[in-house]
Amino acid sequence: MQSVRGSRASDAASRDIAGRLVRFGLVVLGFLIILAGIAIAPLPGPGGIPVIVVGLMVVLRNSFKARRQFVRLHQAHPRVISPIRRMLRRNPRLLEMAWRQSLRIERRVVPRNLRFAVRSRRLFRRRR
């Protein structure tokens, strides 16, 4: 007859192995999602980018090595990586982040006299 202590150790070991298998499966799933995003990226519209970001989120939440690489990349290029890092928070403010990104893209691409988002933001603030 096994002692109680021996069965607890085997339960903990089996839980540890199961947890590692689940984490590995989620990392593989994340990479498959990233590959699907890359595959649909040439299609019209921004369909590939959100799918790639979701895949990155799955991988980064379940892989310690990937998270370490992501932190190094964030330290090297903080402006580029900060929107993705904000999306990885526990309660991300997706609408606010999307608005900021659209303003940032508009500022870089559209000439000053044709910027729609900036004018609409000013009109919205006046009506409050």
N, CA, C and O atoms as a printed pandas DataFrame, in Angstrom:
     atom_number atom_name residue_name chain_id  residue_number  x_coord  y_coord  z_coord
0              1         N          MET        A               1    0.835   -1.181    0.000
1              2        CA          MET        A               1    0.000    0.000    0.000
2              3         C          MET        A               1    0.882    1.247    0.000
3              4         O          MET        A               1    1.850    1.343    0.755
4              5         N          GLN        A               2    0.523    2.210   -0.872
5              6        CA          GLN        A               2    1.313    3.431   -0.965
6              7         C          GLN        A               2    0.953    4.386    0.153
7              8         O          GLN        A               2   -0.178    4.413    0.637
8              9         N          SER        A               3    1.926    5.156    0.544
9             10        CA          SER        A               3    1.650    6.170    1.551
10            11         C          SER        A               3    0.970    7.363    0.898
11            12         O          SER        A               3    1.002    7.523   -0.322
12            13         N          VAL        A               4    0.360    8.189    1.723
13            14        CA          VAL        A               4   -0.334    9.365    1.227
14            15         C          VAL        A               4    0.662   10.336    0.585
15            16         O          VAL        A               4    0.357   10.979   -0.419
16            17         N          ARG        A               5    1.830   10.430    1.165
17            18        CA          ARG        A               5    2.841   11.342    0.664
18            19         C          ARG        A               5    3.309   10.931   -0.738
19            20         O          ARG        A               5    3.545   11.804   -1.574
20            21         N          GLY        A               6    3.445    9.668   -1.011
21            22        CA          GLY        A               6    3.870    9.183   -2.319
22            23         C          GLY        A               6    2.840    9.479   -3.393
23            24         O          GLY        A               6    3.211    9.820   -4.516
24            25         N          SER        A               7    1.556    9.360   -3.080
25            26        CA          SER        A               7    0.525    9.631   -4.086
26            27         C          SER        A               7    0.430   11.129   -4.372
27            28         O          SER        A               7    0.132   11.523   -5.500
28            29         N          ARG        A               8    0.677   11.950   -3.384
29            30        CA          ARG        A               8    0.658   13.394   -3.606
30            31         C          ARG        A               8    1.787   13.814   -4.537
31            32         O          ARG        A               8    1.605   14.685   -5.388
32            33         N          ALA        A               9    2.947   13.198   -4.376
33            34        CA          ALA        A               9    4.082   13.530   -5.232
34            35         C          ALA        A               9    3.800   13.116   -6.671
35            36         O          ALA        A               9    4.134   13.844   -7.605
36            37         N          SER        A              10    3.190   11.960   -6.849
37            38        CA          SER        A              10    2.891   11.522   -8.215
38            39         C          SER        A              10    1.791   12.390   -8.827
39            40         O          SER        A              10    1.811   12.651  -10.029
40            41         N          ASP        A              11    0.824   12.843   -8.008
41            42        CA          ASP        A              11   -0.206   13.755   -8.513
42            43         C          ASP        A              11    0.408   15.081   -8.951
43            44         O          ASP        A              11    0.039   15.628   -9.990
44            45         N          ALA        A              12    1.329   15.587   -8.168
45            46        CA          ALA        A              12    1.979   16.845   -8.520
46            47         C          ALA        A              12    2.808   16.683   -9.791
47            48         O          ALA        A              12    2.826   17.575  -10.639
48            49         N          ALA        A              13    3.488   15.560   -9.924
49            50        CA          ALA        A              13    4.291   15.320  -11.124
50            51         C          ALA        A              13    3.398   15.188  -12.349
51            52         O          ALA        A              13    3.724   15.716  -13.413
52            53         N          SER        A              14    2.285   14.497  -12.213
53            54        CA          SER        A              14    1.388   14.344  -13.363
54            55         C          SER        A              14    0.736   15.681  -13.730
55            56         O          SER        A              14    0.534   15.964  -14.911
56            57         N          ARG        A              15    0.408   16.499  -12.734
57            58        CA          ARG        A              15   -0.125   17.830  -13.021
58            59         C          ARG        A              15    0.916   18.695  -13.712
59            60         O          ARG        A              15    0.581   19.466  -14.612
60            61         N          ASP        A              16    2.173   18.578  -13.303
61            62        CA          ASP        A              16    3.243   19.343  -13.924
62            63         C          ASP        A              16    3.423   18.923  -15.383
63            64         O          ASP        A              16    3.572   19.776  -16.258
64            65         N          ILE        A              17    3.410   17.640  -15.646
65            66        CA          ILE        A              17    3.554   17.148  -17.020
66            67         C          ILE        A              17    2.359   17.579  -17.865
67            68         O          ILE        A              17    2.528   17.989  -19.014
68            69         N          ALA        A              18    1.161   17.489  -17.309
69            70        CA          ALA        A              18   -0.038   17.902  -18.044
70            71         C          ALA        A              18    0.005   19.398  -18.347
71            72         O          ALA        A              18   -0.367   19.823  -19.441
72            73         N          GLY        A              19    0.456   20.189  -17.386
73            74        CA          GLY        A              19    0.569   21.632  -17.598
74            75         C          GLY        A              19    1.570   21.976  -18.691
75            76         O          GLY        A              19    1.333   22.869  -19.505
76            77         N          ARG        A              20    2.687   21.264  -18.704
77            78        CA          ARG        A              20    3.689   21.501  -19.743
78            79         C          ARG        A              20    3.164   21.108  -21.119
79            80         O          ARG        A              20    3.416   21.800  -22.105
80            81         N          LEU        A              21    2.431   19.991  -21.184
81            82        CA          LEU        A              21    1.857   19.562  -22.460
82            83         C          LEU        A              21    0.826   20.565  -22.971
83            84         O          LEU        A              21    0.788   20.869  -24.163
84            85         N          VAL        A              22   -0.003   21.075  -22.072
85            86        CA          VAL        A              22   -1.007   22.068  -22.472
86            87         C          VAL        A              22   -0.315   23.335  -22.955
87            88         O          VAL        A              22   -0.703   23.910  -23.972
88            89         N          ARG        A              23    0.709   23.769  -22.228
89            90        CA          ARG        A              23    1.441   24.968  -22.627
90            91         C          ARG        A              23    2.112   24.776  -23.987
91            92         O          ARG        A              23    2.083   25.676  -24.827
92            93         N          PHE        A              24    2.715   23.606  -24.203
93            94        CA          PHE        A              24    3.340   23.314  -25.497
94            95         C          PHE        A              24    2.298   23.306  -26.612
95            96         O          PHE        A              24    2.543   23.823  -27.701
96            97         N          GLY        A              25    1.140   22.720  -26.338
97            98        CA          GLY        A              25    0.065   22.701  -27.331
98            99         C          GLY        A              25   -0.415   24.110  -27.674
99           100         O          GLY        A              25   -0.694   24.405  -28.836
100          101         N          LEU        A              26   -0.511   24.975  -26.675
101          102        CA          LEU        A              26   -0.924   26.353  -26.927
102          103         C          LEU        A              26    0.127   27.133  -27.715
103          104         O          LEU        A              26   -0.219   27.984  -28.535
104          105         N          VAL        A              27    1.411   26.848  -27.471
105          106        CA          VAL        A              27    2.468   27.501  -28.246
106          107         C          VAL        A              27    2.383   27.063  -29.706
107          108         O          VAL        A              27    2.504   27.890  -30.610
108          109         N          VAL        A              28    2.176   25.773  -29.937
109          110        CA          VAL        A              28    2.026   25.285  -31.309
110          111         C          VAL        A              28    0.801   25.922  -31.961
111          112         O          VAL        A              28    0.864   26.338  -33.118
112          113         N          LEU        A              29   -0.311   26.002  -31.232
113          114        CA          LEU        A              29   -1.518   26.641  -31.751
114          115         C          LEU        A              29   -1.250   28.108  -32.090
115          116         O          LEU        A              29   -1.716   28.599  -33.118
116          117         N          GLY        A              30   -0.505   28.809  -31.238
117          118        CA          GLY        A              30   -0.154   30.198  -31.504
118          119         C          GLY        A              30    0.656   30.347  -32.775
119          120         O          GLY        A              30    0.417   31.260  -33.564
120          121         N          PHE        A              31    1.624   29.445  -32.981
121          122        CA          PHE        A              31    2.412   29.503  -34.213
122          123         C          PHE        A              31    1.559   29.197  -35.435
123          124         O          PHE        A              31    1.766   29.790  -36.494
124          125         N          LEU        A              32    0.606   28.284  -35.306
125          126        CA          LEU        A              32   -0.301   28.002  -36.423
126          127         C          LEU        A              32   -1.169   29.221  -36.750
127          128         O          LEU        A              32   -1.435   29.504  -37.918
128          129         N          ILE        A              33   -1.605   29.937  -35.717
129          130        CA          ILE        A              33   -2.392   31.153  -35.936
130          131         C          ILE        A              33   -1.537   32.216  -36.629
131          132         O          ILE        A              33   -2.014   32.915  -37.522
132          133         N          ILE        A              34   -0.274   32.335  -36.215
133          134        CA          ILE        A              34    0.628   33.293  -36.865
134          135         C          ILE        A              34    0.811   32.928  -38.337
135          136         O          ILE        A              34    0.774   33.802  -39.203
136          137         N          LEU        A              35    1.010   31.639  -38.624
137          138        CA          LEU        A              35    1.157   31.206  -40.018
138          139         C          LEU        A              35   -0.106   31.483  -40.822
139          140         O          LEU        A              35   -0.026   31.869  -41.988
140          141         N          ALA        A              36   -1.270   31.290  -40.213
141          142        CA          ALA        A              36   -2.524   31.603  -40.908
142          143         C          ALA        A              36   -2.616   33.101  -41.184
143          144         O          ALA        A              36   -3.085   33.499  -42.250
144          145         N          GLY        A              37   -2.181   33.927  -40.254
145          146        CA          GLY        A              37   -2.175   35.375  -40.467
146          147         C          GLY        A              37   -1.243   35.785  -41.582
147          148         O          GLY        A              37   -1.555   36.679  -42.369
148          149         N          ILE        A              38   -0.096   35.129  -41.650
149          150        CA          ILE        A              38    0.837   35.427  -42.735
150          151         C          ILE        A              38    0.244   34.978  -44.068
151          152         O          ILE        A              38    0.442   35.638  -45.088
152          153         N          ALA        A              39   -0.478   33.865  -44.064
153          154        CA          ALA        A              39   -1.068   33.353  -45.303
154          155         C          ALA        A              39   -2.167   34.275  -45.834
155          156         O          ALA        A              39   -2.314   34.429  -47.047
156          157         N          ILE        A              40   -2.949   34.896  -44.919
157          158        CA          ILE        A              40   -4.035   35.759  -45.389
158          159         C          ILE        A              40   -3.618   37.230  -45.489
159          160         O          ILE        A              40   -4.431   38.075  -45.864
160          161         N          ALA        A              41   -2.372   37.542  -45.161
161          162        CA          ALA        A              41   -1.900   38.925  -45.228
162          163         C          ALA        A              41   -1.961   39.519  -46.634
163          164         O          ALA        A              41   -2.268   40.705  -46.757
164          165         N          PRO        A              42   -1.687   38.764  -47.702
165          166        CA          PRO        A              42   -1.752   39.382  -49.036
166          167         C          PRO        A              42   -3.162   39.747  -49.497
167          168         O          PRO        A              42   -3.316   40.502  -50.457
168          169         N          LEU        A              43   -4.175   39.233  -48.839
169          170        CA          LEU        A              43   -5.543   39.561  -49.224
170          171         C          LEU        A              43   -5.828   41.028  -48.934
171          172         O          LEU        A              43   -5.183   41.617  -48.067
172          173         N          PRO        A              44   -6.783   41.633  -49.644
173          174        CA          PRO        A              44   -7.107   43.044  -49.400
174          175         C          PRO        A              44   -7.622   43.263  -47.971
175          176         O          PRO        A              44   -8.330   42.424  -47.414
176          177         N          GLY        A              45   -7.259   44.377  -47.414
177          178        CA          GLY        A              45   -7.689   44.714  -46.061
178          179         C          GLY        A              45   -6.642   44.330  -45.038
179          180         O          GLY        A              45   -5.639   43.695  -45.368
180          181         N          PRO        A              46   -6.879   44.719  -43.790
181          182        CA          PRO        A              46   -5.895   44.439  -42.747
182          183         C          PRO        A              46   -6.116   43.099  -42.062
183          184         O          PRO        A              46   -5.796   42.968  -40.881
184          185         N          GLY        A              47   -6.646   42.106  -42.750
185          186        CA          GLY        A              47   -7.022   40.841  -42.121
186          187         C          GLY        A              47   -5.884   40.081  -41.500
187          188         O          GLY        A              47   -6.089   39.405  -40.492
188          189         N          GLY        A              48   -4.683   40.158  -42.055
189          190        CA          GLY        A              48   -3.579   39.367  -41.539
190          191         C          GLY        A              48   -2.980   39.902  -40.260
191          192         O          GLY        A              48   -2.542   39.123  -39.414
192          193         N          ILE        A              49   -2.949   41.204  -40.098
193          194        CA          ILE        A              49   -2.280   41.803  -38.945
194          195         C          ILE        A              49   -2.964   41.439  -37.621
195          196         O          ILE        A              49   -2.269   41.027  -36.692
196          197         N          PRO        A              50   -4.295   41.571  -37.490
197          198        CA          PRO        A              50   -4.908   41.173  -36.216
198          199         C          PRO        A              50   -4.750   39.687  -35.918
199          200         O          PRO        A              50   -4.616   39.303  -34.756
200          201         N          VAL        A              51   -4.763   38.852  -36.942
201          202        CA          VAL        A              51   -4.593   37.413  -36.725
202          203         C          VAL        A              51   -3.178   37.124  -36.234
203          204         O          VAL        A              51   -2.990   36.297  -35.342
204          205         N          ILE        A              52   -2.197   37.788  -36.800
205          206        CA          ILE        A              52   -0.809   37.611  -36.351
206          207         C          ILE        A              52   -0.656   38.074  -34.909
207          208         O          ILE        A              52    0.036   37.426  -34.124
208          209         N          VAL        A              53   -1.286   39.178  -34.552
209          210        CA          VAL        A              53   -1.193   39.693  -33.176
210          211         C          VAL        A              53   -1.840   38.717  -32.190
211          212         O          VAL        A              53   -1.315   38.506  -31.097
212          213         N          VAL        A              54   -2.966   38.124  -32.565
213          214        CA          VAL        A              54   -3.606   37.134  -31.684
214          215         C          VAL        A              54   -2.686   35.931  -31.506
215          216         O          VAL        A              54   -2.542   35.422  -30.394
216          217         N          GLY        A              55   -2.068   35.478  -32.578
217          218        CA          GLY        A              55   -1.123   34.367  -32.475
218          219         C          GLY        A              55    0.054   34.710  -31.580
219          220         O          GLY        A              55    0.489   33.886  -30.776
220          221         N          LEU        A              56    0.572   35.929  -31.716
221          222        CA          LEU        A              56    1.656   36.374  -30.839
222          223         C          LEU        A              56    1.220   36.396  -29.377
223          224         O          LEU        A              56    1.983   36.023  -28.486
224          225         N          MET        A              57   -0.007   36.832  -29.141
225          226        CA          MET        A              57   -0.508   36.872  -27.768
226          227         C          MET        A              57   -0.557   35.470  -27.173
227          228         O          MET        A              57   -0.177   35.277  -26.018
228          229         N          VAL        A              58   -1.017   34.493  -27.943
229          230        CA          VAL        A              58   -1.093   33.116  -27.448
230          231         C          VAL        A              58    0.307   32.582  -27.167
231          232         O          VAL        A              58    0.536   31.942  -26.140
232          233         N          VAL        A              59    1.237   32.842  -28.073
233          234        CA          VAL        A              59    2.608   32.349  -27.879
234          235         C          VAL        A              59    3.260   33.030  -26.680
235          236         O          VAL        A              59    3.886   32.363  -25.856
236          237         N          LEU        A              60    3.121   34.342  -26.575
237          238        CA          LEU        A              60    3.787   35.068  -25.493
238          239         C          LEU        A              60    3.210   34.746  -24.119
239          240         O          LEU        A              60    3.919   34.832  -23.117
240          241         N          ARG        A              61    1.953   34.381  -24.062
241          242        CA          ARG        A              61    1.372   34.023  -22.761
242          243         C          ARG        A              61    1.800   32.635  -22.308
243          244         O          ARG        A              61    1.671   32.310  -21.128
244          245         N          ASN        A              62    2.304   31.816  -23.215
245          246        CA          ASN        A              62    2.589   30.432  -22.861
246          247         C          ASN        A              62    4.036   30.013  -23.037
247          248         O          ASN        A              62    4.368   28.869  -22.728
248          249         N          SER        A              63    4.912   30.879  -23.518
249          250        CA          SER        A              63    6.313   30.524  -23.727
250          251         C          SER        A              63    7.216   31.512  -23.002
251          252         O          SER        A              63    7.172   32.717  -23.253
252          253         N          PHE        A              64    8.030   30.985  -22.102
253          254        CA          PHE        A              64    8.928   31.844  -21.353
254          255         C          PHE        A              64   10.045   32.389  -22.239
255          256         O          PHE        A              64   10.428   33.552  -22.107
256          257         N          LYS        A              65   10.568   31.558  -23.143
257          258        CA          LYS        A              65   11.640   32.007  -24.033
258          259         C          LYS        A              65   11.146   33.094  -24.982
259          260         O          LYS        A              65   11.846   34.078  -25.221
260          261         N          ALA        A              66    9.950   32.918  -25.520
261          262        CA          ALA        A              66    9.394   33.926  -26.421
262          263         C          ALA        A              66    9.144   35.232  -25.671
263          264         O          ALA        A              66    9.376   36.314  -26.211
264          265         N          ARG        A              67    8.679   35.135  -24.445
265          266        CA          ARG        A              67    8.439   36.338  -23.651
266          267         C          ARG        A              67    9.749   37.077  -23.372
267          268         O          ARG        A              67    9.793   38.307  -23.412
268          269         N          ARG        A              68   10.813   36.325  -23.090
269          270        CA          ARG        A              68   12.117   36.935  -22.849
270          271         C          ARG        A              68   12.622   37.657  -24.102
271          272         O          ARG        A              68   13.139   38.771  -24.014
272          273         N          GLN        A              69   12.469   37.019  -25.268
273          274        CA          GLN        A              69   12.856   37.655  -26.522
274          275         C          GLN        A              69   12.020   38.904  -26.789
275          276         O          GLN        A              69   12.532   39.911  -27.279
276          277         N          PHE        A              70   10.733   38.829  -26.464
277          278        CA          PHE        A              70    9.847   39.972  -26.667
278          279         C          PHE        A              70   10.257   41.144  -25.797
279          280         O          PHE        A              70   10.204   42.290  -26.244
280          281         N          VAL        A              71   10.663   40.881  -24.567
281          282        CA          VAL        A              71   11.111   41.953  -23.672
282          283         C          VAL        A              71   12.387   42.586  -24.218
283          284         O          VAL        A              71   12.539   43.806  -24.172
284          285         N          ARG        A              72   13.306   41.768  -24.736
285          286        CA          ARG        A              72   14.526   42.317  -25.331
286          287         C          ARG        A              72   14.198   43.180  -26.545
287          288         O          ARG        A              72   14.778   44.250  -26.727
288          289         N          LEU        A              73   13.274   42.717  -27.367
289          290        CA          LEU        A              73   12.865   43.482  -28.538
290          291         C          LEU        A              73   12.201   44.790  -28.120
291          292         O          LEU        A              73   12.402   45.824  -28.757
292          293         N          HIS        A              74   11.410   44.743  -27.047
293          294        CA          HIS        A              74   10.762   45.962  -26.543
294          295         C          HIS        A              74   11.786   46.963  -26.026
295          296         O          HIS        A              74   11.620   48.170  -26.200
296          297         N          GLN        A              75   12.841   46.467  -25.391
297          298        CA          GLN        A              75   13.882   47.369  -24.911
298          299         C          GLN        A              75   14.645   48.005  -26.064
299          300         O          GLN        A              75   15.089   49.149  -25.963
300          301         N          ALA        A              76   14.799   47.269  -27.156
301          302        CA          ALA        A              76   15.528   47.800  -28.306
302          303         C          ALA        A              76   14.670   48.761  -29.128
303          304         O          ALA        A              76   15.180   49.763  -29.631
304          305         N          HIS        A              77   13.372   48.470  -29.272
305          306        CA          HIS        A              77   12.468   49.269  -30.113
306          307         C          HIS        A              77   11.156   49.542  -29.373
307          308         O          HIS        A              77   10.131   48.957  -29.722
308          309         N          PRO        A              78   11.160   50.404  -28.375
309          310        CA          PRO        A              78    9.963   50.577  -27.543
310          311         C          PRO        A              78    8.763   51.167  -28.275
311          312         O          PRO        A              78    7.628   50.801  -27.968
312          313         N          ARG        A              79    8.972   52.058  -29.220
313          314        CA          ARG        A              79    7.832   52.682  -29.908
314          315         C          ARG        A              79    7.088   51.704  -30.796
315          316         O          ARG        A              79    5.869   51.794  -30.943
316          317         N          VAL        A              80    7.807   50.784  -31.378
317          318        CA          VAL        A              80    7.190   49.822  -32.285
318          319         C          VAL        A              80    6.440   48.747  -31.502
319          320         O          VAL        A              80    5.359   48.326  -31.912
320          321         N          ILE        A              81    6.994   48.306  -30.397
321          322        CA          ILE        A              81    6.467   47.164  -29.666
322          323         C          ILE        A              81    5.430   47.561  -28.619
323          324         O          ILE        A              81    4.660   46.705  -28.183
324          325         N          SER        A              82    5.381   48.813  -28.204
325          326        CA          SER        A              82    4.492   49.204  -27.104
326          327         C          SER        A              82    3.005   48.936  -27.389
327          328         O          SER        A              82    2.302   48.545  -26.457
328          329         N          PRO        A              83    2.475   49.120  -28.615
329          330        CA          PRO        A              83    1.057   48.774  -28.815
330          331         C          PRO        A              83    0.765   47.285  -28.600
331          332         O          PRO        A              83   -0.276   46.927  -28.050
332          333         N          ILE        A              84    1.673   46.436  -29.030
333          334        CA          ILE        A              84    1.479   44.998  -28.817
334          335         C          ILE        A              84    1.570   44.685  -27.335
335          336         O          ILE        A              84    0.805   43.870  -26.820
336          337         N          ARG        A              85    2.490   45.323  -26.657
337          338        CA          ARG        A              85    2.638   45.089  -25.212
338          339         C          ARG        A              85    1.387   45.542  -24.452
339          340         O          ARG        A              85    0.981   44.899  -23.484
340          341         N          ARG        A              86    0.776   46.653  -24.894
341          342        CA          ARG        A              86   -0.465   47.102  -24.255
342          343         C          ARG        A              86   -1.595   46.106  -24.476
343          344         O          ARG        A              86   -2.455   45.938  -23.611
344          345         N          MET        A              87   -1.595   45.450  -25.624
345          346        CA          MET        A              87   -2.645   44.461  -25.889
346          347         C          MET        A              87   -2.483   43.210  -25.039
347          348         O          MET        A              87   -3.449   42.475  -24.835
348          349         N          LEU        A              88   -1.286   42.958  -24.545
349          350        CA          LEU        A              88   -1.038   41.778  -23.734
350          351         C          LEU        A              88   -1.418   41.970  -22.266
351          352         O          LEU        A              88   -1.355   41.023  -21.483
352          353         N          ARG        A              89   -1.806   43.171  -21.893
353          354        CA          ARG        A              89   -2.214   43.404  -20.503
354          355         C          ARG        A              89   -3.473   42.623  -20.178
355          356         O          ARG        A              89   -4.156   42.117  -21.069
356          357         N          ARG        A              90   -3.768   42.534  -18.904
357          358        CA          ARG        A              90   -4.922   41.753  -18.469
358          359         C          ARG        A              90   -6.235   42.346  -18.976
359          360         O          ARG        A              90   -7.101   41.600  -19.435
360          361         N          ASN        A              91   -6.404   43.648  -18.907
361          362        CA          ASN        A              91   -7.610   44.316  -19.403
362          363         C          ASN        A              91   -7.205   45.400  -20.402
363          364         O          ASN        A              91   -7.143   46.577  -20.046
364          365         N          PRO        A              92   -6.932   45.016  -21.640
365          366        CA          PRO        A              92   -6.490   46.032  -22.609
366          367         C          PRO        A              92   -7.644   46.921  -23.044
367          368         O          PRO        A              92   -8.786   46.472  -23.137
368          369         N          ARG        A              93   -7.342   48.169  -23.306
369          370        CA          ARG        A              93   -8.333   49.119  -23.815
370          371         C          ARG        A              93   -8.186   49.154  -25.332
371          372         O          ARG        A              93   -7.475   49.995  -25.880
372          373         N          LEU        A              94   -8.866   48.235  -25.995
373          374        CA          LEU        A              94   -8.672   48.042  -27.425
374          375         C          LEU        A              94   -9.128   49.238  -28.245
375          376         O          LEU        A              94   -8.446   49.626  -29.193
376          377         N          LEU        A              95  -10.264   49.829  -27.903
377          378        CA          LEU        A              95  -10.771   50.951  -28.682
378          379         C          LEU        A              95   -9.837   52.151  -28.590
379          380         O          LEU        A              95   -9.554   52.809  -29.592
380          381         N          GLU        A              96   -9.366   52.427  -27.396
381          382        CA          GLU        A              96   -8.439   53.545  -27.203
382          383         C          GLU        A              96   -7.131   53.300  -27.956
383          384         O          GLU        A              96   -6.590   54.221  -28.568
384          385         N          MET        A              97   -6.617   52.064  -27.917
385          386        CA          MET        A              97   -5.384   51.756  -28.636
386          387         C          MET        A              97   -5.573   51.857  -30.142
387          388         O          MET        A              97   -4.696   52.355  -30.847
388          389         N          ALA        A              98   -6.716   51.387  -30.640
389          390        CA          ALA        A              98   -6.975   51.474  -32.075
390          391         C          ALA        A              98   -7.058   52.930  -32.513
391          392         O          ALA        A              98   -6.564   53.282  -33.585
392          393         N          TRP        A              99   -7.676   53.781  -31.698
393          394        CA          TRP        A              99   -7.788   55.205  -32.027
394          395         C          TRP        A              99   -6.408   55.858  -32.068
395          396         O          TRP        A              99   -6.106   56.618  -32.988
396          397         N          ARG        A             100   -5.576   55.565  -31.077
397          398        CA          ARG        A             100   -4.237   56.146  -31.050
398          399         C          ARG        A             100   -3.404   55.691  -32.249
399          400         O          ARG        A             100   -2.670   56.480  -32.844
400          401         N          GLN        A             101   -3.530   54.416  -32.592
401          402        CA          GLN        A             101   -2.784   53.914  -33.739
402          403         C          GLN        A             101   -3.271   54.556  -35.025
403          404         O          GLN        A             101   -2.465   54.870  -35.900
404          405         N          SER        A             102   -4.581   54.758  -35.155
405          406        CA          SER        A             102   -5.087   55.399  -36.374
406          407         C          SER        A             102   -4.602   56.850  -36.468
407          408         O          SER        A             102   -4.268   57.322  -37.554
408          409         N          LEU        A             103   -4.562   57.552  -35.338
409          410        CA          LEU        A             103   -4.017   58.911  -35.347
410          411         C          LEU        A             103   -2.539   58.917  -35.730
411          412         O          LEU        A             103   -2.089   59.774  -36.490
412          413         N          ARG        A             104   -1.793   57.956  -35.197
413          414        CA          ARG        A             104   -0.364   57.880  -35.491
414          415         C          ARG        A             104   -0.122   57.573  -36.967
415          416         O          ARG        A             104    0.750   58.174  -37.594
416          417         N          ILE        A             105   -0.884   56.649  -37.514
417          418        CA          ILE        A             105   -0.739   56.307  -38.932
418          419         C          ILE        A             105   -1.164   57.475  -39.806
419          420         O          ILE        A             105   -0.514   57.779  -40.807
420          421         N          GLU        A             106   -2.260   58.132  -39.426
421          422        CA          GLU        A             106   -2.732   59.277  -40.205
422          423         C          GLU        A             106   -1.696   60.391  -40.223
423          424         O          GLU        A             106   -1.495   61.042  -41.249
424          425         N          ARG        A             107   -1.049   60.608  -39.105
425          426        CA          ARG        A             107   -0.036   61.657  -39.011
426          427         C          ARG        A             107    1.147   61.374  -39.940
427          428         O          ARG        A             107    1.739   62.301  -40.492
428          429         N          ARG        A             108    1.490   60.101  -40.111
429          430        CA          ARG        A             108    2.640   59.755  -40.939
430          431         C          ARG        A             108    2.311   59.660  -42.416
431          432         O          ARG        A             108    3.197   59.844  -43.250
432          433         N          VAL        A             109    1.053   59.375  -42.769
433          434        CA          VAL        A             109    0.712   59.079  -44.154
434          435         C          VAL        A             109   -0.032   60.222  -44.837
435          436         O          VAL        A             109    0.282   60.574  -45.974
436          437         N          VAL        A             110   -1.010   60.800  -44.153
437          438        CA          VAL        A             110   -1.913   61.763  -44.784
438          439         C          VAL        A             110   -1.363   63.184  -44.614
439          440         O          VAL        A             110   -0.856   63.522  -43.545
440          441         N          PRO        A             111   -1.458   64.017  -45.656
441          442        CA          PRO        A             111   -1.030   65.417  -45.513
442          443         C          PRO        A             111   -1.867   66.146  -44.455
443          444         O          PRO        A             111   -2.995   65.751  -44.161
444          445         N          ARG        A             112   -1.311   67.187  -43.906
445          446        CA          ARG        A             112   -1.926   67.897  -42.783
446          447         C          ARG        A             112   -3.334   68.411  -43.085
447          448         O          ARG        A             112   -4.206   68.331  -42.220
448          449         N          ASN        A             113   -3.576   68.930  -44.274
449          450        CA          ASN        A             113   -4.886   69.510  -44.574
450          451         C          ASN        A             113   -5.952   68.451  -44.864
451          452         O          ASN        A             113   -7.131   68.792  -44.954
452          453         N          LEU        A             114   -5.583   67.200  -45.010
453          454        CA          LEU        A             114   -6.551   66.142  -45.302
454          455         C          LEU        A             114   -6.785   65.188  -44.136
455          456         O          LEU        A             114   -7.447   64.165  -44.311
456          457         N          ARG        A             115   -6.278   65.485  -42.993
457          458        CA          ARG        A             115   -6.409   64.576  -41.846
458          459         C          ARG        A             115   -7.822   64.621  -41.288
459          460         O          ARG        A             115   -8.273   65.650  -40.783
460          461         N          PHE        A             116   -8.507   63.502  -41.385
461          462        CA          PHE        A             116   -9.896   63.409  -40.966
462          463         C          PHE        A             116  -10.027   63.137  -39.467
463          464         O          PHE        A             116  -10.863   63.745  -38.798
464          465         N          ALA        A             117   -9.205   62.229  -38.936
465          466        CA          ALA        A             117   -9.359   61.803  -37.548
466          467         C          ALA        A             117   -9.084   62.937  -36.569
467          468         O          ALA        A             117   -9.773   63.058  -35.556
468          469         N          VAL        A             118   -8.100   63.760  -36.854
469          470        CA          VAL        A             118   -7.775   64.861  -35.939
470          471         C          VAL        A             118   -8.928   65.854  -35.886
471          472         O          VAL        A             118   -9.310   66.312  -34.809
472          473         N          ARG        A             119   -9.486   66.191  -37.060
473          474        CA          ARG        A             119  -10.613   67.138  -37.088
474          475         C          ARG        A             119  -11.828   66.560  -36.386
475          476         O          ARG        A             119  -12.523   67.275  -35.665
476          477         N          SER        A             120  -12.094   65.271  -36.587
477          478        CA          SER        A             120  -13.264   64.675  -35.938
478          479         C          SER        A             120  -13.086   64.620  -34.427
479          480         O          SER        A             120  -14.056   64.764  -33.683
480          481         N          ARG        A             121  -11.866   64.414  -33.971
481          482        CA          ARG        A             121  -11.621   64.415  -32.527
482          483         C          ARG        A             121  -11.872   65.794  -31.945
483          484         O          ARG        A             121  -12.442   65.914  -30.860
484          485         N          ARG        A             122  -11.455   66.833  -32.652
485          486        CA          ARG        A             122  -11.683   68.195  -32.164
486          487         C          ARG        A             122  -13.162   68.523  -32.123
487          488         O          ARG        A             122  -13.624   69.164  -31.179
488          489         N          LEU        A             123  -13.914   68.098  -33.126
489          490        CA          LEU        A             123  -15.363   68.335  -33.136
490          491         C          LEU        A             123  -16.040   67.590  -31.987
491          492         O          LEU        A             123  -16.943   68.125  -31.344
492          493         N          PHE        A             124  -15.607   66.368  -31.731
493          494        CA          PHE        A             124  -16.189   65.584  -30.640
494          495         C          PHE        A             124  -15.931   66.238  -29.295
495          496         O          PHE        A             124  -16.818   66.256  -28.441
496          497         N          ARG        A             125  -14.742   66.770  -29.089
497          498        CA          ARG        A             125  -14.413   67.409  -27.820
498          499         C          ARG        A             125  -15.224   68.678  -27.596
499          500         O          ARG        A             125  -15.565   68.993  -26.456
500          501         N          ARG        A             126  -15.539   69.413  -28.658
501          502        CA          ARG        A             126  -16.330   70.641  -28.533
502          503         C          ARG        A             126  -17.764   70.335  -28.148
503          504         O          ARG        A             126  -18.385   71.104  -27.414
504          505         N          ARG        A             127  -18.292   69.239  -28.624
505          506        CA          ARG        A             127  -19.705   68.905  -28.359
506          507         C          ARG        A             127  -19.943   68.394  -26.956
507          508         O          ARG        A             127  -21.087   68.401  -26.500
508          509         N          ARG        A             128  -18.955   67.967  -26.277
509          510        CA          ARG        A             128  -19.124   67.455  -24.929
510          511         C          ARG        A             128  -19.603   68.537  -24.067
511          512         O          ARG        A             128  -19.817   68.327  -22.873
